[in-house]
Amino acid sequence: MRLLVKPSKVDGTIPSSPSKSYTHRAMVLAQLADGKSTLRRVLLSGDTIATLRAIRLLGAEVTVEGDTCTVKGGEFVCPEDVIDVENSGTTIRLIAGVASLLPCITILTGDESIRRRPMQPLIDALTEMGVYCVSTKGDGRAPLVIRGPNQGKVAHIRGDVSSQFISSLLISSPVKEVDTDIILTTPLKSKPYVEITIEMMKGFGAECFESKEGFHVPGNQEYKPRDYTIPGDYSSAAFPFVAGALAGKVSITGLDLEDRQGDKFILEILEQFGAHVERYPSKITVSSGELEGAEIDMSNSPDLFPIVSVLAAVAKGETKLYNAEHVRLKESDRISTTASFLKSMGAHIEEKKDGCLIRGPSKLRGTIVDSHGDHRILMAAAVAGLIAEGETIITDGKCYEISYPSFLNDMRALGASMELIE
């Protein structure tokens, strides 16, 4: 299927989508907790369903009713089948840490995109802690074979490739019999995601501390089951918010202004560009303004890169997006794929090693866009299509379901002309 987008205005109010980052972590922590956890308002998307399948294969009892998920954890089994995470990088990385605790073999794999994404830093860290962890192709990528148990005391790991590696080590460490020191060998990028991990670990009863060199996690702890409600997702909200800044007015309910999510930065970015942002107790509203270019450090909000690039393309003057080299290691090389689709739509964009330089304003034109199966490229191109002259057609038009299943319905509810076609 392809997504057809026609120029249109947006106006209205929609509920926030549940957070993908929080949903993944809640599911894994509930599996590690001894007892029954009830997770409410969970995101059931392609990625999070992959995590549900994985924890089931590792012994969790899972029931799903509507958007409520009950997980009975604390008992582990050796998986009877290969764990296929499909397109979910978060799943393969978090589950690798859990699998390292088990004294049996776990095999992790995924789709073509997953088999291209780097895993070597996590492989090296687990190996350092005495875990048998190898890439079957010897290239530092999936498929992986893992056999624990993990009773290592120290792990050295890069902090600038993926924060998910650090989250994986943090989540699996409290239940070990020994204390664990995680030493970062390079500066930590995407730090807010690690802060979310630590916040949720504490919510499930485990302590973790920042140290001079990284993190210290005491051993012999127990995760405790709990009732937990997933907060709204700023990463997904960024797309309708930017649509509001470009083509009307959009309000979203259910977003916590005190949330640790790094992608809450979208509100500051929108204000920096000149869009109108109104914060209310029950909703956040974004509307059009006189947009001007800006310099934006993307180091802690890599998922915003494609949609902020769209915003920059129609803003007056020059925009520099930088410190985003880790964006190249996502579902696609998002610096390259973003530059490619915006150029094809008429934007003046120059690709840099760690970001891009965009000169606006550009009058965008509709064209055929290759999403590369990347949900954030698809959604960014769809928003660009709202203000482009003519029709925009985007390949792999349903891949938004990976992270934001209600994207199409939400955008239509706001007045956007979008439809799936053969």
VMD Tcl script that draws the C-alpha trace (Angstrom):
set ca {
  {0.00 0.00 0.00}
  {1.01 3.61 -0.62}
  {-0.08 6.77 1.18}
  {-1.63 9.50 -0.96}
  {-1.48 13.01 0.51}
  {-3.18 16.08 -0.97}
  {-2.70 19.71 0.11}
  {-5.00 20.48 3.02}
  {-5.44 22.50 6.19}
  {-5.61 20.99 9.66}
  {-7.67 22.12 12.63}
  {-8.91 20.27 15.70}
  {-8.09 18.30 18.83}
  {-6.83 14.71 19.09}
  {-5.72 12.52 22.01}
  {-2.03 11.73 22.38}
  {-0.77 8.34 21.28}
  {0.65 6.22 24.15}
  {4.44 6.35 24.41}
  {6.34 3.63 22.58}
  {9.44 4.07 24.75}
  {7.50 3.72 28.00}
  {5.46 0.78 26.68}
  {8.56 -1.25 25.73}
  {10.19 -0.66 29.10}
  {7.04 -1.35 31.09}
  {6.57 -4.70 29.37}
  {10.16 -5.82 30.00}
  {10.17 -4.62 33.62}
  {6.83 -6.37 34.25}
  {8.39 -9.59 32.98}
  {11.29 -9.21 35.42}
  {8.95 -8.46 38.36}
  {7.74 -11.45 40.39}
  {3.95 -11.23 40.19}
  {1.19 -9.63 38.16}
  {1.53 -6.13 36.71}
  {-1.31 -4.29 35.02}
  {-0.21 -1.91 32.28}
  {-2.88 0.54 31.14}
  {-3.11 2.63 27.97}
  {-0.35 0.60 26.34}
  {0.69 1.27 22.77}
  {-0.09 -1.78 20.66}
  {2.01 -1.16 17.56}
  {4.25 -3.33 15.42}
  {7.26 -2.65 17.65}
  {5.61 -3.14 21.03}
  {3.80 -6.29 19.91}
  {7.27 -7.66 19.09}
  {8.25 -7.04 22.72}
  {5.08 -8.79 23.95}
  {5.91 -11.83 21.83}
  {9.47 -11.85 23.16}
  {8.55 -11.77 26.85}
  {6.00 -14.53 26.26}
  {8.71 -16.72 24.74}
  {10.86 -16.01 27.80}
  {8.16 -17.16 30.22}
  {5.83 -14.24 30.92}
  {2.08 -14.85 30.98}
  {0.46 -12.05 29.01}
  {-3.18 -11.13 28.45}
  {-4.37 -8.14 26.44}
  {-7.83 -6.58 26.66}
  {-8.25 -3.38 24.69}
  {-5.36 -1.13 25.66}
  {-4.75 -2.90 29.00}
  {-2.02 -5.50 29.25}
  {-1.58 -7.86 32.20}
  {1.85 -9.43 32.63}
  {2.63 -12.16 35.16}
  {6.39 -12.18 35.44}
  {9.20 -13.55 37.55}
  {9.37 -17.03 36.05}
  {11.68 -17.61 33.10}
  {11.91 -20.38 30.54}
  {14.37 -21.11 27.78}
  {12.67 -19.94 24.59}
  {11.43 -22.79 22.42}
  {11.76 -20.74 19.26}
  {13.86 -17.99 17.74}
  {12.76 -14.55 18.96}
  {11.95 -12.52 15.84}
  {11.69 -8.82 16.72}
  {10.69 -7.92 13.14}
  {11.49 -4.17 12.81}
  {11.95 -3.29 16.50}
  {15.43 -2.14 17.49}
  {14.28 -1.42 21.04}
  {13.02 -4.99 21.41}
  {16.19 -6.72 20.27}
  {18.36 -4.55 22.50}
  {16.29 -4.72 25.68}
  {15.58 -8.43 25.27}
  {19.28 -9.16 24.68}
  {19.91 -7.94 28.23}
  {17.14 -10.13 29.64}
  {18.37 -13.16 27.65}
  {21.86 -12.68 29.10}
  {20.47 -13.59 32.54}
  {19.40 -17.08 31.44}
  {21.67 -20.17 31.52}
  {20.46 -21.32 28.11}
  {20.64 -20.26 24.49}
  {18.45 -17.50 23.10}
  {18.51 -16.58 19.41}
  {17.43 -13.08 18.41}
  {16.80 -11.92 14.87}
  {14.68 -9.45 12.92}
  {13.86 -8.14 9.48}
  {16.32 -6.78 6.92}
  {16.44 -3.40 8.66}
  {17.27 -4.97 12.04}
  {19.96 -7.12 10.44}
  {21.65 -3.90 9.26}
  {21.61 -2.09 12.60}
  {24.65 -2.12 14.90}
  {24.78 -4.42 17.93}
  {28.56 -4.73 18.42}
  {28.82 -2.38 21.43}
  {26.23 -4.46 23.32}
  {27.82 -7.73 22.16}
  {31.17 -6.53 23.50}
  {29.70 -5.37 26.83}
  {27.88 -8.65 27.44}
  {30.97 -10.64 26.44}
  {33.03 -8.60 28.92}
  {30.58 -9.69 31.64}
  {31.07 -13.37 30.82}
  {28.04 -13.88 28.59}
  {28.34 -15.91 25.41}
  {27.06 -13.41 22.84}
  {27.92 -13.63 19.15}
  {26.69 -12.33 15.84}
  {26.05 -15.36 13.63}
  {27.41 -13.50 10.60}
  {30.38 -12.10 12.50}
  {29.49 -8.55 11.47}
  {28.25 -7.19 14.81}
  {24.62 -7.37 13.73}
  {21.66 -9.72 14.16}
  {21.04 -12.63 14.24}
  {22.51 -12.99 17.74}
  {23.11 -16.08 19.85}
  {23.17 -15.40 23.62}
  {23.81 -17.68 26.59}
  {24.16 -16.53 30.20}
  {24.06 -16.30 33.07}
  {25.37 -12.78 33.33}
  {27.26 -12.29 36.61}
  {29.83 -9.76 35.40}
  {30.63 -6.76 37.56}
  {31.87 -4.27 34.95}
  {30.91 -3.37 31.39}
  {32.52 -0.76 29.16}
  {30.28 0.59 26.40}
  {30.05 3.49 23.97}
  {27.37 6.04 24.76}
  {27.11 7.61 21.31}
  {25.77 4.74 19.17}
  {22.45 3.90 20.84}
  {21.14 4.71 24.30}
  {19.20 1.44 24.07}
  {22.45 -0.45 24.75}
  {22.80 1.33 28.09}
  {19.11 0.82 28.91}
  {19.49 -2.90 28.20}
  {22.40 -3.23 30.63}
  {20.67 -1.11 33.28}
  {17.38 -3.03 33.23}
  {19.03 -6.46 33.49}
  {21.54 -5.56 36.23}
  {19.51 -5.25 39.49}
  {18.50 -8.93 39.55}
  {22.10 -10.16 39.30}
  {23.88 -11.40 42.43}
  {26.64 -8.80 42.04}
  {26.80 -5.03 41.73}
  {27.31 -3.73 38.20}
  {29.31 -0.73 37.01}
  {28.53 0.48 33.50}
  {31.38 2.63 32.24}
  {30.74 4.90 29.25}
  {33.70 5.17 26.89}
  {32.19 8.03 24.86}
  {29.72 10.81 25.76}
  {26.10 9.70 26.13}
  {23.72 10.70 23.33}
  {19.93 10.51 23.70}
  {20.33 10.81 27.48}
  {16.60 11.42 28.14}
  {15.86 7.84 27.06}
  {18.27 6.52 29.69}
  {16.66 8.82 32.27}
  {13.28 7.30 31.38}
  {14.76 3.83 31.90}
  {16.11 4.74 35.35}
  {12.82 6.43 36.34}
  {10.87 3.31 35.37}
  {13.32 0.95 37.09}
  {12.74 2.91 40.30}
  {8.99 2.75 39.73}
  {9.26 -1.05 39.62}
  {11.37 -1.08 42.79}
  {15.03 -1.14 41.66}
  {17.70 1.46 42.43}
  {20.32 2.74 39.99}
  {22.82 5.55 40.43}
  {24.82 7.79 38.12}
  {28.55 7.57 38.75}
  {31.53 9.61 37.60}
  {32.16 7.22 34.72}
  {28.61 6.07 33.97}
  {26.19 4.13 36.18}
  {26.29 1.92 39.27}
  {23.56 -0.69 39.82}
  {23.43 -2.61 43.13}
  {22.79 -6.33 42.77}
  {20.41 -8.66 44.64}
  {17.43 -6.39 44.05}
  {13.90 -7.46 43.16}
  {11.57 -5.77 40.74}
  {8.05 -5.42 42.17}
  {4.87 -5.80 40.10}
  {2.68 -2.73 39.83}
  {-0.20 -1.01 38.09}
  {1.16 1.49 35.59}
  {-0.41 3.86 33.06}
  {1.60 4.69 29.94}
  {1.97 8.44 29.34}
  {1.38 10.23 26.04}
  {4.10 10.20 23.40}
  {5.84 13.43 22.35}
  {7.69 11.59 19.55}
  {4.41 10.83 17.80}
  {2.82 14.17 18.74}
  {5.60 15.97 16.87}
  {4.00 15.11 13.51}
  {0.54 16.63 14.06}
  {2.16 19.50 15.98}
  {4.33 20.41 12.99}
  {1.27 20.02 10.77}
  {-0.39 22.63 12.97}
  {2.61 24.94 12.62}
  {2.56 24.60 8.83}
  {-1.10 24.25 7.93}
  {-3.46 25.41 10.66}
  {-3.97 24.68 14.34}
  {-3.66 21.42 16.28}
  {-4.38 20.59 19.94}
  {-3.31 17.34 21.60}
  {-4.56 16.12 24.97}
  {-2.90 13.73 27.42}
  {0.69 15.01 27.25}
  {2.52 15.56 30.54}
  {4.51 18.81 30.59}
  {6.71 17.38 33.37}
  {7.59 14.23 31.40}
  {11.26 13.28 30.96}
  {10.82 12.46 27.26}
  {13.57 14.05 25.21}
  {11.16 14.64 22.34}
  {9.22 17.11 24.48}
  {11.93 19.33 22.98}
  {9.62 19.66 19.96}
  {7.73 22.38 21.84}
  {10.89 24.47 22.28}
  {11.89 23.84 18.67}
  {8.51 25.02 17.39}
  {8.76 28.18 19.48}
  {12.32 28.77 18.31}
  {11.11 28.63 14.69}
  {8.28 31.06 15.45}
  {5.23 28.83 15.71}
  {2.65 29.60 18.39}
  {2.68 27.07 21.27}
  {0.06 27.29 24.03}
  {0.35 25.04 27.09}
  {-2.82 24.31 29.04}
  {-3.40 21.83 31.92}
  {-5.43 19.54 29.65}
  {-3.91 20.12 26.21}
  {-1.12 21.66 24.16}
  {-1.99 23.74 21.09}
  {0.30 24.58 18.16}
  {-0.65 27.01 15.39}
  {1.00 28.73 12.46}
  {3.32 31.68 12.84}
  {6.06 33.52 10.95}
  {8.61 30.73 10.67}
  {12.32 31.54 10.66}
  {15.31 29.22 10.56}
  {17.25 28.20 13.66}
  {20.23 26.19 14.88}
  {19.09 23.03 16.67}
  {21.21 20.52 18.61}
  {19.54 17.17 17.91}
  {21.78 15.03 20.15}
  {19.05 14.16 22.67}
  {16.08 14.04 20.28}
  {17.15 11.99 17.25}
  {13.63 10.83 16.39}
  {12.63 14.44 15.69}
  {15.19 14.87 12.90}
  {12.94 14.12 9.88}
  {9.95 16.21 10.98}
  {12.08 19.17 12.14}
  {13.76 19.11 8.72}
  {10.31 19.53 7.13}
  {9.65 22.51 9.39}
  {13.00 24.02 8.41}
  {12.36 23.59 4.69}
  {9.53 26.14 4.74}
  {11.04 28.49 7.34}
  {12.66 31.73 6.18}
  {16.45 31.69 6.28}
  {19.02 29.07 7.16}
  {18.55 26.16 9.58}
  {21.37 24.02 10.91}
  {20.55 20.66 12.49}
  {23.62 19.16 14.14}
  {24.92 16.53 16.61}
  {22.70 13.94 14.94}
  {25.20 11.43 13.54}
  {23.48 8.63 15.50}
  {20.36 9.25 13.38}
  {22.17 7.43 10.57}
  {21.83 4.18 12.57}
  {18.03 4.11 12.78}
  {15.55 2.16 10.61}
  {17.14 4.00 7.71}
  {20.04 6.45 7.50}
  {17.66 9.24 8.44}
  {20.02 12.07 7.54}
  {20.34 10.69 4.02}
  {16.70 9.61 3.57}
  {15.38 12.91 4.94}
  {17.64 14.94 2.65}
  {16.64 12.76 -0.30}
  {12.88 13.11 0.05}
  {13.00 16.84 0.80}
  {15.25 17.47 -2.22}
  {12.79 15.54 -4.38}
  {10.05 17.87 -3.10}
  {12.07 20.98 -3.99}
  {13.76 21.86 -0.70}
  {17.27 23.30 -0.54}
  {19.03 20.92 1.82}
  {22.69 20.02 2.18}
  {23.59 16.79 3.95}
  {26.33 16.99 6.60}
  {28.10 14.24 8.53}
  {26.14 14.99 11.72}
  {23.03 16.63 10.32}
  {22.03 18.99 7.56}
  {21.91 22.60 6.42}
  {18.55 23.78 5.08}
  {17.89 27.06 3.29}
  {14.31 28.22 3.14}
  {11.67 29.03 2.47}
  {11.09 26.44 -0.23}
  {7.87 25.96 -2.15}
  {7.43 22.21 -1.87}
  {5.95 20.18 -4.70}
  {4.27 16.81 -4.57}
  {6.17 13.80 -5.84}
  {6.68 10.08 -5.20}
  {8.62 9.56 -1.96}
  {10.41 6.37 -0.94}
  {9.82 5.88 2.79}
  {12.46 3.12 2.94}
  {10.03 1.35 5.27}
  {10.91 3.93 7.94}
  {7.86 5.07 9.88}
  {9.28 8.48 10.78}
  {10.28 9.21 7.18}
  {6.77 8.27 6.05}
  {5.06 10.51 8.61}
  {7.42 13.44 7.98}
  {6.85 13.21 4.22}
  {3.10 13.01 4.80}
  {3.16 16.26 6.79}
  {5.26 17.88 4.05}
  {2.64 16.75 1.54}
  {-0.01 18.85 3.29}
  {1.66 22.06 2.08}
  {3.13 20.77 -1.21}
  {1.75 21.74 -4.59}
  {0.04 18.69 -6.09}
  {-0.20 15.15 -4.80}
  {2.42 13.34 -2.73}
  {2.57 9.53 -2.86}
  {4.67 7.69 -0.27}
  {5.77 4.06 -0.54}
  {5.19 1.47 2.19}
  {2.28 3.62 3.23}
  {1.28 1.68 6.36}
  {4.66 1.58 8.10}
  {3.44 4.28 10.50}
  {1.85 1.33 12.34}
  {5.31 0.50 13.73}
  {5.10 3.38 16.22}
  {1.90 5.42 15.74}
  {-0.98 3.15 14.64}
  {-3.58 5.93 14.85}
  {-1.55 8.38 12.71}
  {-3.77 8.18 9.64}
  {-7.03 8.38 11.59}
  {-5.70 11.24 13.72}
  {-4.54 13.26 10.71}
  {-7.85 12.70 8.94}
  {-9.72 13.81 12.07}
  {-7.75 17.06 11.87}
  {-8.81 17.56 8.25}
  {-5.77 16.22 6.40}
  {-6.44 14.65 3.01}
  {-4.64 11.32 3.33}
  {-5.64 7.88 2.06}
  {-4.09 4.50 1.42}
  {-3.99 3.38 -2.21}
  {-2.73 0.30 -4.03}
}
mol new
graphics top color blue
foreach p $ca { graphics top sphere $p radius 0.5 }
foreach p [lrange $ca 0 end-1] q [lrange $ca 1 end] { graphics top cylinder $p $q radius 0.2 }
display resetview
